[in-house]
Amino acid sequence: MAWDASSNNRALLAGKVSLVLNAISTTRAAEDKKLPIADKLGLTPALKGSVRAIGLEHVMDCYVIWKFADNIEGAKKFLVDYIDNFEQGFKGSEYYNFPCFPTTVPDIKALLANDLHKPLGKYKALDDVLHWATNVGYPGYANAATDEIFNTWVLNTMFAKAATGTLPIADAIKEADSKCKAIFAKWDEKGLV
């Protein structure tokens, strides 16, 4: 049950699992390492559930300029310049970092469809990702509390404890609920949720 953020990549690339729910880091890792499996890996959009397709991004850009920043105007200019030139970031990240504002990468569908890695066209599966991907904390907003819950593995630990029998399911849920409430209370005191 030991797991970290790259365990799914390692498991798939080692042939230990046949499916991971992940961003494109798995396919890009295989391509970068020139592994034989790279040409066999495919991608699919999020699968549709009873209502709609929805996928959770584990890395989503959230921009903040603190009130106490030393150079607020400079920070604003940086963000405007960064967003205005996001196509460079999209390409530089090998399509890992999708734009918050689709108009900043107007040729996104063509870039994805014309990626030269095999099987050809596999990245085309992501050409509508901005319609089905959402933030950590959905249906609420991403905030400091949801970020801490995500990054401290509260829910993953709950599932692991229930799956291994370390705690009865109801107790694992109760423990995770208590941790989530404490995290939200801490950030609420700071005015950040």
C-alpha positions in Angstrom: 0.0 0.0 0.0 3.0 2.3 -0.2 2.3 4.8 -2.9 3.6 8.1 -4.0 2.8 10.5 -6.9 4.8 8.6 -9.4 4.0 5.1 -8.4 1.4 4.7 -11.1 3.9 5.7 -13.8 6.5 3.2 -12.4 3.8 0.4 -12.2 2.6 0.9 -15.8 6.1 1.3 -17.3 7.2 -1.9 -15.4 4.3 -3.8 -16.8 2.7 -4.4 -13.4 -0.6 -2.7 -14.2 -2.5 -2.1 -17.4 -4.3 1.1 -16.7 -3.6 4.3 -14.7 -5.7 7.3 -14.2 -3.1 10.0 -14.7 -2.0 13.0 -16.7 0.3 12.4 -19.6 3.3 11.9 -17.4 3.2 8.2 -18.0 3.2 8.4 -21.8 5.8 11.1 -21.8 8.1 9.2 -19.3 8.0 6.2 -21.6 8.7 8.3 -24.7 11.5 10.2 -23.0 13.2 7.0 -21.8 12.6 5.4 -25.3 11.0 2.4 -23.7 9.5 -0.2 -26.1 6.1 0.2 -24.4 5.9 3.9 -25.4 4.5 3.1 -28.8 1.8 0.9 -27.3 0.5 3.3 -24.7 -2.8 5.1 -25.6 -4.8 7.8 -24.0 -8.5 8.3 -23.5 -10.6 11.2 -22.3 -12.3 10.8 -18.9 -15.0 8.2 -19.1 -18.6 9.3 -18.9 -20.5 8.4 -15.7 -24.2 8.6 -15.1 -24.2 12.4 -15.6 -21.1 13.4 -17.6 -17.5 12.8 -18.2 -15.3 14.4 -15.5 -11.6 14.0 -14.8 -9.7 15.4 -11.9 -6.5 17.2 -12.6 -3.9 16.7 -9.9 -2.0 19.8 -11.0 -4.0 22.8 -11.9 -2.8 26.4 -12.1 -4.1 28.8 -9.5 -2.7 32.3 -9.6 -2.5 34.4 -6.5 -0.8 37.7 -5.6 -0.6 38.1 -1.9 -1.6 41.5 -0.4 1.8 41.6 1.3 3.8 41.0 -1.8 6.8 43.3 -2.3 6.1 44.0 -5.9 2.3 43.6 -6.6 2.5 45.5 -9.9 5.4 43.5 -11.1 3.6 40.3 -10.1 0.5 41.4 -12.1 2.7 42.1 -15.1 4.4 38.7 -14.8 1.1 36.9 -14.8 -0.3 38.8 -17.7 2.9 38.1 -19.7 2.9 34.5 -18.7 -0.7 33.9 -19.7 -0.3 35.9 -22.9 2.6 33.6 -23.9 1.1 30.4 -22.6 1.6 28.5 -25.9 5.3 28.5 -25.2 4.6 26.9 -21.8 2.2 24.4 -23.3 4.7 23.3 -25.9 7.6 23.4 -23.5 5.7 21.2 -21.0 5.1 18.7 -23.8 1.3 19.4 -23.5 1.3 18.6 -19.8 0.3 22.1 -18.8 -3.0 23.0 -20.4 -4.0 26.7 -20.6 -6.5 28.2 -18.1 -7.6 30.5 -21.0 -8.1 28.4 -24.2 -7.5 31.4 -26.5 -3.9 31.6 -25.4 -3.2 28.3 -27.3 -5.5 28.8 -30.3 -4.0 25.9 -32.3 -4.2 23.4 -29.4 -6.2 20.8 -31.3 -3.7 20.8 -34.2 -0.8 20.6 -31.8 -2.3 17.6 -30.1 -3.4 15.8 -33.3 0.0 16.3 -34.9 2.2 15.0 -32.1 4.7 12.6 -33.8 4.9 10.0 -31.0 3.3 6.6 -31.7 0.7 5.6 -31.9 0.2 8.7 -34.0 -2.7 10.8 -32.8 -2.8 9.5 -29.3 -2.7 13.0 -27.8 -5.7 14.0 -29.9 -7.8 12.3 -27.1 -7.1 15.4 -25.0 -8.3 18.0 -27.5 -11.4 18.7 -25.4 -9.8 18.2 -22.0 -10.8 21.8 -20.9 -14.5 20.7 -21.1 -14.2 17.7 -18.8 -11.2 18.3 -16.4 -11.8 20.1 -13.2 -10.0 21.2 -10.1 -9.2 19.5 -6.8 -12.1 20.4 -4.5 -14.8 20.2 -7.2 -17.7 21.0 -7.0 -16.2 23.7 -4.7 -13.1 25.8 -5.4 -9.5 24.9 -5.1 -8.2 26.5 -1.9 -5.5 26.0 0.7 -7.6 23.4 2.6 -8.4 21.2 -0.4 -4.7 21.5 -1.4 -3.5 20.3 2.0 -6.0 17.4 2.1 -4.9 16.3 -1.4 -1.1 16.7 -0.6 -1.3 15.0 2.7 -3.0 11.9 1.3 -6.0 12.1 3.7 -8.4 10.3 1.4 -5.8 7.9 0.0 -5.0 6.9 3.6 -8.7 6.4 4.4 -9.1 4.0 1.5 -5.9 2.2 2.4 -6.9 1.7 6.0 -10.3 0.4 4.9 -8.9 -1.8 2.2 -6.3 -3.4 4.4 -8.6 -3.8 7.4 -6.4 -1.5 9.5 -9.7 0.3 10.4 -13.3 -0.7 9.8 -14.7 1.3 6.8 -16.9 3.5 9.0 -14.0 4.3 11.3 -11.7 5.1 8.4 -14.3 7.5 7.0 -14.8 9.1 10.4 -11.1 9.6 10.9 -10.7 11.2 7.4 -13.7 13.4 8.0 -12.2 14.6 11.3 -8.9 15.4 9.6 -10.6 17.2 6.8 -12.7 19.3 9.2 -9.5 20.2 11.2 -7.7 21.2 8.1 -10.6 23.4 6.9 -10.9 25.0 10.4 -7.2 25.8 10.4 -7.3 27.5 7.0 -10.6 29.2 7.8 -9.0 30.8 10.8 -6.5 32.3 8.4 -9.2 33.5 6.0 -8.0 31.3 3.2 -11.0 29.1 2.4 
